[in-house]
């Protein structure tokens, strides 16, 4: 009787883990294999099945936590990353989630001890244990091959189902383990793609280009929420070009979006190393937006809302061609880094960043490229960062649209950013009336808070929605005639730098021209696009030494590792 109840429990756990019939057989084979391994330790089927069910529940619980905070399921090579800096960041940002994981782990460990001490089953002879293990292993690998291997999970990588089967598939994908410590492209063909001819400039005078990454900013209209006129003017400037932006990440990892914009590559192409591109990619990317602009005579700068010691920003940005790198501990008074870090307010940071840009224009009239990295709207949004008494009407407006204090805080911060930019834009236009400028705004990823919005509004499932932010391009002082105003096409962030060059009327070299030719095939989702031309283009970049990766080859795709989206 006990064995029947345990089998019923295992069936319930595997259904809870999968929530789908698509890979249910493979997930069941995985549970049977785990049971067979545990049977070698505990020597009876009842306890082996019970412990395997607990282990499955632990994997799925951890995967649900990861999914809630990243939009992606847990895969095997996430585990080594816990010892490489991810865990401390997660603890600081999401303490309640960490506490829940810890409590769940303690409960499961306690349950395992109770099962070992008090649950009894009929012992199975060692020869039968070995036979069961062999049969389970053969069944698992057979199911893996019939299932299509790890690549079969790519279309559902961001969907809320198949948690256990995705983990088991990633565990069996030996190629992903082999390249865990290296750097290799996953979407690359064997044959090269001939590069397109270079494109001549349309502009006689090259405009300044300012690219502003707006931390965790998305368009509320994506969830059917109304916005006020100030926020609308920011997200959809009347005389600018704007649209939806597809990114590789959800909830964090802003540098992956920065990487994609500046290199024209998807961070997802680098699998488990996507999170570590700013460290392992230093000096490996020899064709980038800043490098090309330097060739055209631009002076390039970075203004970051983090300190110089953050991650490996200084070395990476230097490696892709940013000549002047300014961090919060570099800004002169009256900017005070300690005071700033209490809120990371854009009302404080953006004037300092644009002020530094203006001073450099006075020192050198050459056209300038500035990349600005903000941090104001990062979660959690349970903290009130907007100063008391400010943007209260905007907060009330947001609450009237959605009764959620976290969303109201997000909207209040966004309103502060929008008002700050409107003022700075007017100041730039007045201060440099004869100097054309092109400004590119974009959201690096959605905040975790949008999960709650989706649930409260009962939006229909859409795995891609969580990876959509916004982009807007606007022009000042004579550059507007180069820009087609109004709603524009949805873009993947890997194309945004190329589109900015086109909007500025600047020349495109053969690499940028070829990337522009891929827009129609994979403009909305670069990594997920099944484009053979894209894969051959990557081979050309590697063959010409523009991407320095060891052993670059077609590795196949592990859906979790590659952070892919359908």
Buried (B, 14 or more C-beta within 10 A) or exposed (E): EEBEEBBEBBEEBBBEBBBBEBBBBBBBBBBBBBBBBBBBEBBBBBBBBBBBBBBBBBBBBBBBBBBBBBBBBBBBBBEEBEEEEBEEEBEEBBEEBBEEBEEBEEBBEEBBEEBEEEBEBEEBEEEEBEEBBEEBBEBBEEBBEEBEBBBBBBBBBBBBBBBBBBBBBBBBBEBBBEBBEBBBBBBBBEEBBEBBEEBEBEBEEBBBBBBBBBBBBBBBBBBEBEBBEBBBBBBBBEEBBBBBBBBBBBBBBBBBBBBBBBBBBBBBBBBBBBBBBBBBBBEBBBBBBBBBBBEBEBBBBBBBBBBEEBBBBBBBBBBBBBBBBBBBEBBEEEBEBEEBEEBBBBBBBBBBBBBBBBEBBEEEEEBBBBBBBBBBBBBBBEEBBBEEEBBEEBBEBBBEBBEBBBBBBBBBBBBBBBBBBBEBBEBBEEEBEEBBBBBBBBBBBBBBBBBBBBEEBEBEEBBBBBBBBBBBBBBBBBBBEBBEBEEBEBBBBBBBBBBBBBBBBBBBBBBBBBBBBBBEEBBBBBBBBEBEBBBBBBBBBBEBEBBEBEEBBBBBBBBBBBBBBB
